[in-house]
Amino acid sequence: MKYEKNKIVHGTISGITEYGAFVKFDEYYSGLIHISEISDKFVSDINNFLKIGDTIKVMILDVDHKNYHLKLSIKNINYKNNKKTYKKLIFVF
């Protein structure tokens, strides 16, 4: 099955509330990252971690196949795909 407990999958942030962030996966499945599953530290504003439209990695905590809903976490994984490339600085003296 595509969505299983403890599996890490990619999704897109589709909404943010004061209690969590909603993630869309396909035409059926979506999920919620509860604010307590964003960081081990205190989270005062979810917008400091996630933005609508971000594509992130999430870990599945629980699956409700009947309602196509996933409980999700990002606090113990490297959830952002940092594909930044850094230019080398060349100093000429």
MITI-381918 format. One record per residue: residue number from 1; residue in three letters; x, y, z of N, C-alpha, C, CB in turn. Coordinates in nm, 4 decimals, padded with zeros to 6 digits. Glycine has a CB too. Layout:
<vodos>
+-----+-----+----------+----------+----------+----------+----------+----------+----------+----------+----------+----------+----------+----------+
:   k :   r :       nx :       ny :       nz :      cax :      cay :      caz :       cx :       cy :       cz :      cbx :      cby :      cbz :
+-----+-----+----------+----------+----------+----------+----------+----------+----------+----------+----------+----------+----------+----------+
: NUM : ALA :        X :        Y :        Z :        X :        Y :        Z :        X :        Y :        Z :        X :        Y :        Z :
...
+-----+-----+----------+----------+----------+----------+----------+----------+----------+----------+----------+----------+----------+----------+
</vodos>
This chain:
<vodos>
+-----+-----+----------+----------+----------+----------+----------+----------+----------+----------+----------+----------+----------+----------+
:   k :   r :       nx :       ny :       nz :      cax :      cay :      caz :       cx :       cy :       cz :      cbx :      cby :      cbz :
+-----+-----+----------+----------+----------+----------+----------+----------+----------+----------+----------+----------+----------+----------+
:   1 : MET :  00.0837 : -00.1174 :  00.0000 :  00.0000 :  00.0000 :  00.0000 :  00.0889 :  00.1247 :  00.0000 : -00.0956 : -00.0007 :  00.1216 :
:   2 : LYS :  00.0463 :  00.2292 : -00.0647 :  00.1267 :  00.3497 : -00.0811 :  00.1479 :  00.4249 :  00.0502 :  00.0615 :  00.4408 : -00.1816 :
:   3 : TYR :  00.0444 :  00.4324 :  00.1333 :  00.0527 :  00.5061 :  00.2585 :  00.0440 :  00.4094 :  00.3766 : -00.0593 :  00.6124 :  00.2668 :
:   4 : GLU :  00.1559 :  00.3986 :  00.4503 :  00.1647 :  00.3078 :  00.5636 :  00.2283 :  00.3799 :  00.6817 :  00.2455 :  00.1813 :  00.5266 :
:   5 : LYS :  00.1952 :  00.3341 :  00.8014 :  00.2505 :  00.3904 :  00.9236 :  00.4030 :  00.3841 :  00.9211 :  00.1958 :  00.3164 :  01.0464 :
:   6 : ASN :  00.4673 :  00.4919 :  00.9646 :  00.6131 :  00.5088 :  00.9737 :  00.6825 :  00.5308 :  00.8400 :  00.6728 :  00.3893 :  01.0393 :
:   7 : LYS :  00.6093 :  00.5355 :  00.7314 :  00.6675 :  00.5615 :  00.6004 :  00.6867 :  00.7120 :  00.5823 :  00.5781 :  00.5034 :  00.4877 :
:   8 : ILE :  00.7920 :  00.7511 :  00.5110 :  00.8159 :  00.8921 :  00.4801 :  00.7764 :  00.9151 :  00.3351 :  00.9658 :  00.9326 :  00.5053 :
:   9 : VAL :  00.6884 :  01.0147 :  00.3157 :  00.6351 :  01.0457 :  00.1831 :  00.6408 :  01.1966 :  00.1583 :  00.4895 :  00.9938 :  00.1691 :
:  10 : HIS :  00.6257 :  01.2361 :  00.0320 :  00.6235 :  01.3777 : -00.0059 :  00.4797 :  01.4262 : -00.0201 :  00.7010 :  01.4003 : -00.1378 :
:  11 : GLY :  00.4566 :  01.5489 :  00.0234 :  00.3259 :  01.6111 :  00.0090 :  00.3409 :  01.7613 : -00.0047 :  00.2359 :  01.5770 :  00.1280 :
:  12 : THR :  00.2292 :  01.8292 : -00.0288 :  00.2288 :  01.9744 : -00.0470 :  00.1407 :  02.0387 :  00.0594 :  00.1793 :  02.0125 : -00.1893 :
:  13 : ILE :  00.1926 :  02.1423 :  00.1236 :  00.1156 :  02.2141 :  00.2246 : -00.0013 :  02.2842 :  00.1550 :  00.2055 :  02.3171 :  00.3022 :
:  14 : SER : -00.1235 :  02.2518 :  00.1994 : -00.2427 :  02.3087 :  00.1352 : -00.3179 :  02.4048 :  00.2264 : -00.3358 :  02.1977 :  00.0913 :
:  15 : GLY : -00.2824 :  02.4086 :  00.3534 : -00.3475 :  02.5006 :  00.4455 : -00.2753 :  02.5038 :  00.5782 : -00.4928 :  02.4620 :  00.4660 :
:  16 : ILE : -00.2860 :  02.6180 :  00.6471 : -00.2227 :  02.6335 :  00.7774 : -00.3238 :  02.6977 :  00.8714 : -00.0919 :  02.7189 :  00.7678 :
:  17 : THR : -00.3360 :  02.6390 :  00.9913 : -00.4219 :  02.6947 :  01.0956 : -00.3369 :  02.7122 :  01.2209 : -00.5467 :  02.6025 :  01.1234 :
:  18 : GLU : -00.3956 :  02.7622 :  01.3272 : -00.3191 :  02.7795 :  01.4510 : -00.2880 :  02.6466 :  01.5190 : -00.3951 :  02.8691 :  01.5470 :
:  19 : TYR : -00.3567 :  02.5398 :  01.4813 : -00.3338 :  02.4089 :  01.5449 : -00.2583 :  02.3101 :  01.4576 : -00.4648 :  02.3483 :  01.5838 :
:  20 : GLY : -00.2300 :  02.3441 :  01.3320 : -00.1568 :  02.2518 :  01.2471 : -00.1542 :  02.2921 :  01.1017 : -00.2147 :  02.1168 :  01.2589 :
:  21 : ALA : -00.0959 :  02.2059 :  01.0206 : -00.0847 :  02.2300 :  00.8764 : -00.1449 :  02.1117 :  00.8016 :  00.0640 :  02.2521 :  00.8342 :
:  22 : PHE : -00.2195 :  02.1426 :  00.6967 : -00.2809 :  02.0395 :  00.6141 : -00.1908 :  02.0098 :  00.4952 : -00.4217 :  02.0830 :  00.5666 :
:  23 : VAL : -00.1811 :  01.8814 :  00.4620 : -00.0938 :  01.8356 :  00.3544 : -00.1771 :  01.7555 :  00.2548 :  00.0245 :  01.7499 :  00.4101 :
:  24 : LYS : -00.1595 :  01.7864 :  00.1276 : -00.2287 :  01.7167 :  00.0185 : -00.1290 :  01.6234 : -00.0495 : -00.2903 :  01.8184 : -00.0849 :
:  25 : PHE : -00.1734 :  01.5005 : -00.0772 : -00.0858 :  01.4025 : -00.1405 : -00.1288 :  01.3676 : -00.2821 : -00.0809 :  01.2777 : -00.0575 :
:  26 : ASP : -00.2544 :  01.3376 : -00.3003 : -00.3069 :  01.3031 : -00.4324 : -00.4540 :  01.3424 : -00.4341 : -00.2878 :  01.1497 : -00.4650 :
:  27 : GLU : -00.5289 :  01.2941 : -00.5309 : -00.6699 :  01.3331 : -00.5404 : -00.7552 :  01.2752 : -00.4276 : -00.7264 :  01.2891 : -00.6736 :
:  28 : TYR : -00.7021 :  01.1798 : -00.3523 : -00.7773 :  01.1181 : -00.2439 : -00.7229 :  01.1533 : -00.1056 : -00.7774 :  00.9692 : -00.2612 :
:  29 : TYR : -00.5945 :  01.1297 : -00.0852 : -00.5366 :  01.1389 :  00.0485 : -00.4896 :  01.2798 :  00.0844 : -00.4213 :  01.0434 :  00.0599 :
:  30 : SER : -00.5164 :  01.3143 :  00.2103 : -00.4647 :  01.4367 :  00.2700 : -00.4350 :  01.4054 :  00.4156 : -00.5661 :  01.5566 :  00.2558 :
:  31 : GLY : -00.3703 :  01.4983 :  00.4834 : -00.3373 :  01.4726 :  00.6226 : -00.3147 :  01.5999 :  00.7003 : -00.2158 :  01.3858 :  00.6318 :
:  32 : LEU : -00.2904 :  01.5834 :  00.8291 : -00.2671 :  01.6951 :  00.9194 : -00.1387 :  01.6724 :  00.9974 : -00.3861 :  01.7138 :  01.0153 :
:  33 : ILE : -00.0566 :  01.7768 :  01.0006 :  00.0579 :  01.7802 :  01.0907 :  00.0126 :  01.8659 :  01.2084 :  00.1900 :  01.8381 :  01.0202 :
:  34 : HIS : -00.0158 :  01.8030 :  01.3210 : -00.0572 :  01.8781 :  01.4391 :  00.0605 :  01.9630 :  01.4869 : -00.1068 :  01.7823 :  01.5524 :
:  35 : ILE :  00.0316 :  02.0782 :  01.5462 :  00.1369 :  02.1697 :  01.5919 :  00.2379 :  02.0997 :  01.6828 :  00.0750 :  02.2886 :  01.6655 :
:  36 : SER :  00.1938 :  02.0006 :  01.7586 :  00.2844 :  01.9267 :  01.8478 :  00.3796 :  01.8353 :  01.7719 :  00.2041 :  01.8446 :  01.9469 :
:  37 : GLU :  00.3535 :  01.8123 :  01.6426 :  00.4381 :  01.7253 :  01.5604 :  00.5272 :  01.8047 :  01.4641 :  00.3511 :  01.6282 :  01.4814 :
:  38 : ILE :  00.5386 :  01.9358 :  01.4876 :  00.6228 :  02.0189 :  01.4011 :  00.7655 :  02.0286 :  01.4532 :  00.5634 :  02.1584 :  01.3881 :
:  39 : SER :  00.7799 :  02.0435 :  01.5842 :  00.9128 :  02.0573 :  01.6429 :  00.9112 :  02.0079 :  01.7868 :  00.9606 :  02.2038 :  01.6367 :
:  40 : ASP :  01.0301 :  01.9681 :  01.8363 :  01.0424 :  01.9321 :  01.9768 :  01.0397 :  02.0565 :  02.0657 :  01.1712 :  01.8530 :  02.0002 :
:  41 : LYS :  01.0695 :  02.1705 :  02.0052 :  01.0672 :  02.2971 :  02.0775 :  00.9291 :  02.3612 :  02.0654 :  01.1766 :  02.3927 :  02.0240 :
:  42 : PHE :  00.9048 :  02.4655 :  02.1440 :  00.7774 :  02.5362 :  02.1404 :  00.7566 :  02.6023 :  02.0043 :  00.7710 :  02.6412 :  02.2524 :
:  43 : VAL :  00.6392 :  02.5830 :  01.9465 :  00.6045 :  02.6433 :  01.8171 :  00.4969 :  02.7490 :  01.8420 :  00.5545 :  02.5342 :  01.7138 :
:  44 : SER :  00.5343 :  02.8753 :  01.8279 :  00.4367 :  02.9828 :  01.8484 :  00.3643 :  03.0168 :  01.7195 :  00.5053 :  03.1074 :  01.9038 :
:  45 : ASP :  00.4312 :  02.9959 :  01.6055 :  00.3712 :  03.0276 :  01.4764 :  00.4173 :  02.9257 :  01.3726 :  00.4080 :  03.1718 :  01.4320 :
:  46 : ILE :  00.3240 :  02.8481 :  01.3230 :  00.3554 :  02.7441 :  01.2242 :  00.4148 :  02.8045 :  01.0970 :  00.2292 :  02.6633 :  01.1897 :
:  47 : ASN :  00.3765 :  02.9281 :  01.0667 :  00.4281 :  02.9953 :  00.9469 :  00.5788 :  03.0164 :  00.9510 :  00.3596 :  03.1285 :  00.9293 :
:  48 : ASN :  00.6402 :  03.0046 :  01.0679 :  00.7857 :  03.0130 :  01.0772 :  00.8533 :  02.8854 :  01.0285 :  00.8272 :  03.0419 :  01.2202 :
:  49 : PHE :  00.7755 :  02.7783 :  01.0122 :  00.8281 :  02.6494 :  00.9688 :  00.7820 :  02.6116 :  00.8282 :  00.7870 :  02.5419 :  01.0664 :
:  50 : LEU :  00.6563 :  02.6419 :  00.7966 :  00.5942 :  02.5954 :  00.6727 :  00.5187 :  02.7083 :  00.6032 :  00.4994 :  02.4787 :  00.7012 :
:  51 : LYS :  00.5088 :  02.6987 :  00.4729 :  00.4319 :  02.7934 :  00.3915 :  00.3406 :  02.7150 :  00.2976 :  00.5267 :  02.8885 :  00.3104 :
:  52 : ILE :  00.2235 :  02.7707 :  00.2690 :  00.1322 :  02.7068 :  00.1746 :  00.2026 :  02.6948 :  00.0394 : -00.0015 :  02.7875 :  00.1615 :
:  53 : GLY :  00.1954 :  02.5762 : -00.0189 :  00.2616 :  02.5485 : -00.1459 :  00.3945 :  02.4768 : -00.1313 :  00.2827 :  02.6756 : -00.2197 :
:  54 : ASP :  00.4512 :  02.4753 : -00.0094 :  00.5767 :  02.4031 :  00.0133 :  00.5573 :  02.2540 : -00.0146 :  00.6271 :  02.4250 :  00.1585 :
:  55 : THR :  00.6536 :  02.1946 : -00.0813 :  00.6578 :  02.0493 : -00.0957 :  00.7561 :  01.9985 :  00.0078 :  00.6988 :  02.0050 : -00.2419 :
:  56 : ILE :  00.7075 :  01.9095 :  00.0961 :  00.7906 :  01.8630 :  00.2072 :  00.7816 :  01.7118 :  00.2219 :  00.7487 :  01.9313 :  00.3382 :
:  57 : LYS :  00.8749 :  01.6583 :  00.3024 :  00.8703 :  01.5178 :  00.3420 :  00.8021 :  01.5109 :  00.4771 :  01.0137 :  01.4537 :  00.3471 :
:  58 : VAL :  00.7164 :  01.4113 :  00.4946 :  00.6470 :  01.3904 :  00.6218 :  00.6520 :  01.2428 :  00.6590 :  00.4999 :  01.4396 :  00.6137 :
:  59 : MET :  00.6468 :  01.2157 :  00.7888 :  00.6383 :  01.0785 :  00.8353 :  00.4933 :  01.0498 :  00.8737 :  00.7349 :  01.0535 :  00.9554 :
:  60 : ILE :  00.4431 :  00.9365 :  00.8305 :  00.3051 :  00.8975 :  00.8593 :  00.2991 :  00.8332 :  00.9978 :  00.2506 :  00.7997 :  00.7504 :
:  61 : LEU :  00.2174 :  00.8918 :  01.0855 :  00.1988 :  00.8371 :  01.2201 :  00.0836 :  00.7388 :  01.2252 :  00.1750 :  00.9490 :  01.3197 :
:  62 : ASP : -00.0205 :  00.7651 :  01.1464 : -00.1381 :  00.6796 :  01.1452 : -00.2122 :  00.6994 :  01.0133 : -00.2308 :  00.7102 :  01.2664 :
:  63 : VAL : -00.2838 :  00.5953 :  00.9703 : -00.3556 :  00.5983 :  00.8429 : -00.5012 :  00.5595 :  00.8644 : -00.2892 :  00.5040 :  00.7403 :
:  64 : ASP : -00.5908 :  00.6392 :  00.8091 : -00.7338 :  00.6074 :  00.8069 : -00.7709 :  00.5893 :  00.6595 : -00.8221 :  00.7215 :  00.8774 :
:  65 : HIS : -00.7600 :  00.4651 :  00.6107 : -00.7856 :  00.4391 :  00.4687 : -00.9323 :  00.4593 :  00.4325 : -00.7431 :  00.2973 :  00.4329 :
:  66 : LYS : -01.0209 :  00.4410 :  00.5283 : -01.1642 :  00.4594 :  00.5018 : -01.1966 :  00.6046 :  00.4658 : -01.2466 :  00.4165 :  00.6238 :
:  67 : ASN : -01.1338 :  00.6987 :  00.5374 : -01.1585 :  00.8408 :  00.5137 : -01.0459 :  00.9098 :  00.4371 : -01.1794 :  00.9107 :  00.6448 :
:  68 : TYR : -00.9454 :  00.8315 :  00.3938 : -00.8319 :  00.8838 :  00.3161 : -00.7578 :  00.9942 :  00.3919 : -00.8806 :  00.9375 :  00.1807 :
:  69 : HIS : -00.7371 :  00.9735 :  00.5218 : -00.6732 :  01.0754 :  00.6041 : -00.5496 :  01.0184 :  00.6741 : -00.7727 :  01.1308 :  00.7075 :
:  70 : LEU : -00.4440 :  01.1014 :  00.6814 : -00.3193 :  01.0616 :  00.7448 : -00.2868 :  01.1549 :  00.8608 : -00.2047 :  01.0607 :  00.6428 :
:  71 : LYS : -00.2359 :  01.0994 :  00.9711 : -00.1789 :  01.1792 :  01.0787 : -00.0299 :  01.1843 :  01.0517 : -00.2114 :  01.1195 :  01.2220 :
:  72 : LEU :  00.0278 :  01.3043 :  01.0578 :  00.1636 :  01.3244 :  01.0093 :  00.2542 :  01.3904 :  01.1122 :  00.1610 :  01.4071 :  00.8845 :
:  73 : SER :  00.3848 :  01.3769 :  01.0896 :  00.4853 :  01.4412 :  01.1738 :  00.6034 :  01.4849 :  01.0881 :  00.5320 :  01.3460 :  01.2865 :
:  74 : ILE :  00.6658 :  01.5960 :  01.1303 :  00.7910 :  01.6386 :  01.0669 :  00.9002 :  01.6629 :  01.1702 :  00.7685 :  01.7654 :  00.9844 :
:  75 : LYS :  00.8698 :  01.6461 :  01.2986 :  00.9653 :  01.6890 :  01.4006 :  01.0892 :  01.6009 :  01.4123 :  00.8974 :  01.6939 :  01.5320 :
:  76 : ASN :  01.0864 :  01.4808 :  01.3638 :  01.2038 :  01.3942 :  01.3757 :  01.2695 :  01.3612 :  01.2418 :  01.1651 :  01.2666 :  01.4444 :
:  77 : ILE :  01.2324 :  01.4356 :  01.1389 :  01.2934 :  01.4125 :  01.0075 :  01.3385 :  01.5452 :  00.9480 :  01.1941 :  01.3409 :  00.9117 :
:  78 : ASN :  01.4245 :  01.5395 :  00.8506 :  01.4676 :  01.6583 :  00.7771 :  01.3618 :  01.6830 :  00.6691 :  01.6134 :  01.6401 :  00.7143 :
:  79 : TYR :  01.2586 :  01.7593 :  00.7040 :  01.1408 :  01.7699 :  00.6206 :  01.1553 :  01.8577 :  00.4979 :  01.0308 :  01.8197 :  00.7007 :
:  80 : LYS :  01.2492 :  01.9520 :  00.4996 :  01.2649 :  02.0403 :  00.3839 :  01.3697 :  01.9844 :  00.2901 :  01.3032 :  02.1828 :  00.4279 :
:  81 : ASN :  01.3409 :  01.9943 :  00.1623 :  01.4362 :  01.9525 :  00.0596 :  01.5165 :  02.0744 :  00.0183 :  01.3639 :  01.8878 : -00.0637 :
:  82 : ASN :  01.6248 :  02.0990 :  00.0888 :  01.7066 :  02.2154 :  00.0573 :  01.7933 :  02.1857 : -00.0640 :  01.7939 :  02.2557 :  00.1778 :
:  83 : LYS :  01.7498 :  02.2361 : -00.1758 :  01.8236 :  02.2137 : -00.2998 :  01.8938 :  02.3413 : -00.3424 :  01.7297 :  02.1644 : -00.4113 :
:  84 : LYS :  01.9348 :  02.4198 : -00.2442 :  02.0045 :  02.5442 : -00.2737 :  02.1447 :  02.5114 : -00.3216 :  02.0087 :  02.6373 : -00.1496 :
:  85 : THR :  02.1885 :  02.5844 : -00.4173 :  02.3262 :  02.5699 : -00.4618 :  02.3991 :  02.6977 : -00.4242 :  02.3352 :  02.5417 : -00.6161 :
:  86 : TYR :  02.5157 :  02.6812 : -00.3738 :  02.5931 :  02.7961 : -00.3303 :  02.7062 :  02.8196 : -00.4291 :  02.6479 :  02.7754 : -00.1871 :
:  87 : LYS :  02.7185 :  02.9446 : -00.4691 :  02.8281 :  02.9819 : -00.5590 :  02.9545 :  02.9993 : -00.4779 :  02.7952 :  03.1116 : -00.6376 :
:  88 : LYS :  03.0632 :  02.9580 : -00.5348 :  03.1918 :  02.9791 : -00.4684 :  03.2304 :  03.1256 : -00.4866 :  03.3028 :  02.8835 : -00.5260 :
:  89 : LEU :  03.2763 :  03.1829 : -00.3798 :  03.3250 :  03.3217 : -00.3877 :  03.4732 :  03.3188 : -00.4184 :  03.2976 :  03.4001 : -00.2548 :
:  90 : ILE :  03.5118 :  03.3960 : -00.5144 :  03.6533 :  03.4029 : -00.5522 :  03.7022 :  03.5435 : -00.5210 :  03.6750 :  03.3673 : -00.7045 :
:  91 : PHE :  03.7989 :  03.5505 : -00.4375 :  03.8564 :  03.6795 : -00.4021 :  03.9852 :  03.6994 : -00.4786 :  03.8810 :  03.6898 : -00.2503 :
:  92 : VAL :  03.9976 :  03.8134 : -00.5419 :  04.1206 :  03.8467 : -00.6153 :  04.1880 :  03.9607 : -00.5436 :  04.0914 :  03.8842 : -00.7643 :
:  93 : PHE :  04.3146 :  03.9410 : -00.5080 :  04.3893 :  04.0439 : -00.4368 :  04.4922 :  04.1054 : -00.5267 :  04.4554 :  03.9873 : -00.3129 :
+-----+-----+----------+----------+----------+----------+----------+----------+----------+----------+----------+----------+----------+----------+
</vodos>
